[in-house]
Amino acid sequence: MAFSFVSSLPGLEYVTSIDQAWIVSQLVVYLGVIVQASLGFGFALISAPLLKLVDPDLLPGPLMVAGMLLNLAMSARGQRVVDKRCLRWIVLGSLPGLWLGALSYAWLTPRQIDLLFGVLVLSAVGMSRLSGASHASSGVLMTGGFFSGVMNMTTTMGGPPVVLALQTLPGAQFRATLAIYFLVIGGISLMILPHSVQLDMEKAIRGMALMPVVILGIWSAGPFERWLDAGHTRIAVLLLAAVSGGLLIFRSWPPG
């Protein structure tokens, strides 16, 4: 009787029915959490394309809720080492970017947007690799925040521009600063989502049901964090940013 009552609640039928697709989706989310908890970004980059194949109902709302929970946990853990100067400038830069991103669908098709930002991200990775690491100025941080805001609204991949701007920070500081930034920008994005993808109670419950996987992924990321903090963070950031740029270009083909 009690089980029947619980399973009848909105959205909880997904929690109580375990099948193969559900197990695979949990593993996908778990992998995405490990990547972001150890490197600072990459949750959506890893999870979204695979979930589109195995459990598209988790996109975009429930996955965004899971991402917010992940960033909340990472923010609480790393709040003492956040670089407040960098955080301030990237958030300020992201605000006009979010606004412009919300308007951009009137000028460009989704494929054109993917192609444009894919090329920009790969160009930025190449220039960053050739020029070497340098301390980020306020202009670089605001520019990274601006393009991150635009890409967050248009491609759902807002990470690459801002991680390139922050790439010189030490590993723990890099992760903590990104977590709070993603928490802020994610909250704003949820408020201005198009009506067709806005959250309802069922989607919110599906996202919150991923919390155990999020916690397990954060716990599992410890060894990877330590390896990255031993001088490997920057090259891993550049590599994953390049992958995201390549994925955007692949997703845009053929352009139109």
C-alpha positions as CSV (number, residue, x, y, z in Angstrom):
1,M,0.0,0.0,0.0
2,A,2.7,2.4,1.0
3,F,4.8,1.6,-2.0
4,S,1.8,2.1,-4.3
5,F,1.2,5.5,-2.7
6,V,4.8,6.6,-3.1
7,S,5.1,5.4,-6.7
8,S,1.9,7.4,-7.6
9,L,3.5,10.7,-6.7
10,P,4.4,12.9,-9.7
11,G,7.7,11.8,-11.2
12,L,8.5,9.1,-8.7
13,E,7.4,6.3,-11.1
14,Y,10.8,6.9,-12.7
15,V,12.6,6.4,-9.4
16,T,10.8,3.2,-8.6
17,S,11.0,1.5,-12.0
18,I,14.4,0.2,-12.7
19,D,15.2,-1.0,-16.2
20,Q,18.3,-1.2,-18.4
21,A,18.0,2.3,-19.7
22,W,17.7,3.7,-16.2
23,I,20.9,1.9,-15.1
24,V,22.8,3.1,-18.2
25,S,21.6,6.7,-17.6
26,Q,22.8,6.5,-14.0
27,L,26.2,5.4,-15.2
28,V,26.3,8.2,-17.7
29,V,25.5,10.8,-15.0
30,Y,28.1,9.2,-12.7
31,L,30.8,9.5,-15.3
32,G,29.9,13.2,-16.0
33,V,30.0,14.0,-12.3
34,I,33.4,12.4,-11.9
35,V,34.8,14.5,-14.8
36,Q,33.4,17.8,-13.4
37,A,34.2,17.1,-9.8
38,S,37.8,16.3,-10.7
39,L,38.4,18.9,-13.4
40,G,35.8,21.6,-12.7
41,F,33.7,21.3,-15.8
42,G,32.5,18.7,-18.3
43,F,29.3,17.4,-16.7
44,A,26.9,18.4,-19.5
45,L,29.6,17.8,-22.2
46,I,29.9,14.1,-21.1
47,S,26.3,13.4,-20.0
48,A,24.1,15.2,-22.5
49,P,25.1,13.5,-25.8
50,L,24.9,10.0,-24.2
51,L,21.6,10.7,-22.4
52,K,20.1,11.8,-25.7
53,L,20.6,8.3,-26.9
54,V,19.6,6.3,-23.7
55,D,17.2,8.5,-21.8
56,P,16.2,11.7,-23.6
57,D,13.6,12.5,-20.9
58,L,16.4,13.6,-18.7
59,L,17.1,16.5,-21.1
60,P,17.3,19.3,-20.5
61,G,15.5,20.1,-17.3
62,P,16.3,17.1,-15.0
63,L,20.0,17.2,-16.1
64,M,20.1,20.9,-15.3
65,V,18.8,20.3,-11.8
66,A,21.4,17.6,-11.3
67,G,24.1,20.0,-12.5
68,M,22.8,22.6,-10.1
69,L,23.1,20.1,-7.2
70,L,26.6,19.1,-8.3
71,N,27.7,22.7,-8.4
72,L,26.1,23.5,-5.1
73,A,28.0,20.6,-3.4
74,M,31.3,21.6,-5.1
75,S,30.7,25.3,-4.1
76,A,30.1,24.3,-0.4
77,R,33.2,22.2,-0.4
78,G,35.5,24.8,-2.0
79,Q,34.1,28.1,-0.9
80,R,37.2,29.0,1.1
81,V,39.5,29.0,-1.9
82,V,37.4,30.8,-4.5
83,D,39.1,33.5,-6.4
84,K,36.6,36.3,-5.8
85,R,38.3,38.7,-8.2
86,C,38.0,36.3,-11.1
87,L,34.5,35.3,-10.1
88,R,33.3,38.9,-10.0
89,W,34.5,39.6,-13.5
90,I,33.3,36.5,-15.2
91,V,29.8,36.9,-13.7
92,L,29.6,40.5,-14.8
93,G,30.7,39.5,-18.3
94,S,28.1,36.7,-18.5
95,L,25.1,38.9,-17.9
96,P,25.0,40.7,-21.3
97,G,26.1,37.3,-22.8
98,L,23.0,35.6,-21.4
99,W,20.8,38.4,-22.8
100,L,22.4,38.3,-26.2
101,G,22.2,34.5,-26.3
102,A,18.5,34.6,-25.6
103,L,18.0,36.9,-28.6
104,S,20.4,35.2,-31.0
105,Y,17.8,32.6,-32.3
106,A,16.2,35.5,-34.2
107,W,19.4,35.9,-36.3
108,L,21.1,32.4,-36.5
109,T,20.0,28.8,-36.8
110,P,21.1,26.4,-34.1
111,R,23.5,24.7,-36.5
112,Q,25.1,28.1,-37.5
113,I,25.4,28.9,-33.8
114,D,27.1,25.6,-33.1
115,L,29.5,26.1,-36.0
116,L,30.4,29.6,-35.0
117,F,31.2,28.8,-31.4
118,G,32.9,25.5,-32.3
119,V,35.4,27.4,-34.4
120,L,35.8,30.2,-31.8
121,V,36.5,27.6,-29.0
122,L,39.0,25.7,-31.1
123,S,40.7,29.0,-32.1
124,A,40.9,30.1,-28.4
125,V,42.4,26.7,-27.4
126,G,45.0,27.0,-30.1
127,M,46.0,30.5,-29.2
128,S,46.1,29.6,-25.5
129,R,48.3,26.6,-26.2
130,L,50.7,28.7,-28.4
131,S,50.9,31.7,-26.2
132,G,51.3,29.8,-22.9
133,A,49.8,30.5,-19.5
134,S,49.4,34.1,-18.2
135,H,47.5,35.7,-15.4
136,A,44.0,36.6,-16.6
137,S,43.2,40.3,-16.8
138,S,39.7,41.7,-16.1
139,G,39.2,42.1,-19.8
140,V,40.0,38.5,-20.5
141,L,37.7,37.4,-17.7
142,M,34.8,39.5,-18.8
143,T,35.3,38.3,-22.4
144,G,35.3,34.7,-21.3
145,G,32.2,35.3,-19.1
146,F,30.4,37.1,-22.0
147,F,30.9,34.2,-24.5
148,S,30.1,31.7,-21.8
149,G,26.8,33.4,-21.2
150,V,26.0,33.4,-24.9
151,M,27.0,29.8,-25.4
152,N,25.1,28.7,-22.3
153,M,21.8,30.0,-23.8
154,T,22.5,28.8,-27.3
155,T,24.5,25.6,-27.2
156,T,24.1,24.5,-23.5
157,M,27.9,24.3,-23.4
158,G,28.8,27.5,-21.5
159,G,32.0,26.1,-20.0
160,P,34.8,26.4,-22.5
161,P,35.2,30.2,-22.8
162,V,35.3,30.7,-19.0
163,V,37.5,27.7,-18.3
164,L,40.0,29.0,-20.8
165,A,40.0,32.4,-19.0
166,L,40.6,30.7,-15.6
167,Q,43.0,28.1,-16.8
168,T,46.0,29.5,-14.8
169,L,44.4,29.1,-11.4
170,P,45.6,26.2,-9.2
171,G,43.4,23.1,-9.4
172,A,41.3,23.5,-6.2
173,Q,40.8,27.2,-6.8
174,F,39.9,26.6,-10.4
175,R,37.2,24.0,-9.5
176,A,35.7,26.1,-6.7
177,T,35.5,29.3,-8.7
178,L,33.9,27.5,-11.6
179,A,31.4,25.7,-9.3
180,I,30.1,29.0,-7.9
181,Y,30.0,30.6,-11.4
182,F,28.1,27.7,-12.9
183,L,25.7,27.8,-9.9
184,V,25.0,31.5,-10.5
185,I,24.7,31.2,-14.3
186,G,22.6,28.0,-14.0
187,G,20.1,29.7,-11.7
188,I,19.8,32.7,-14.1
189,S,19.4,30.4,-17.1
190,L,16.6,28.4,-15.4
191,M,14.7,31.6,-14.8
192,I,14.9,32.7,-18.5
193,L,14.4,29.3,-20.2
194,P,12.0,29.2,-23.0
195,H,8.5,28.2,-21.9
196,S,8.8,24.9,-23.9
197,V,11.7,23.7,-21.7
198,Q,10.8,25.2,-18.3
199,L,10.8,23.0,-15.3
200,D,7.7,21.4,-13.8
201,M,7.5,19.4,-10.7
202,E,8.0,16.0,-12.5
203,K,11.2,17.2,-14.2
204,A,12.5,18.7,-10.9
205,I,11.9,15.4,-9.1
206,R,13.7,13.5,-11.8
207,G,16.6,15.8,-11.4
208,M,16.7,15.6,-7.6
209,A,16.5,11.8,-7.8
210,L,20.0,11.9,-9.3
211,M,21.4,13.3,-6.1
212,P,22.8,9.9,-4.8
213,V,24.7,9.5,-8.1
214,V,26.0,13.0,-7.8
215,I,27.3,12.3,-4.3
216,L,28.9,9.0,-5.3
217,G,30.6,10.7,-8.3
218,I,32.0,13.5,-6.1
219,W,33.4,10.9,-3.7
220,S,34.9,8.9,-6.5
221,A,36.7,11.9,-8.0
222,G,39.3,12.2,-5.3
223,P,42.1,10.2,-7.0
224,F,41.6,12.1,-10.3
225,E,41.6,15.5,-8.5
226,R,45.0,14.7,-6.9
227,W,46.5,13.6,-10.2
228,L,45.3,16.7,-12.0
229,D,46.5,19.0,-9.1
230,A,50.0,17.5,-9.6
231,G,50.5,19.8,-12.6
232,H,48.1,18.3,-15.2
233,T,45.1,20.6,-14.8
234,R,45.9,23.1,-17.6
235,I,46.5,20.5,-20.3
236,A,43.4,18.6,-19.3
237,V,41.4,21.8,-19.5
238,L,42.7,22.6,-23.0
239,L,42.0,19.0,-24.1
240,L,38.4,18.9,-22.9
241,A,37.7,22.4,-24.2
242,A,39.0,21.3,-27.6
243,V,36.7,18.3,-27.5
244,S,33.7,20.5,-26.8
245,G,34.6,22.8,-29.7
246,G,35.0,19.8,-32.0
247,L,31.6,18.4,-30.8
248,L,29.9,21.7,-31.6
249,I,31.3,21.6,-35.1
250,F,30.3,18.0,-35.6
251,R,26.8,18.8,-34.3
252,S,26.5,21.7,-36.8
253,W,27.3,19.7,-39.9
254,P,26.0,20.2,-42.5
255,P,25.6,23.9,-41.6
256,G,22.4,25.7,-42.4
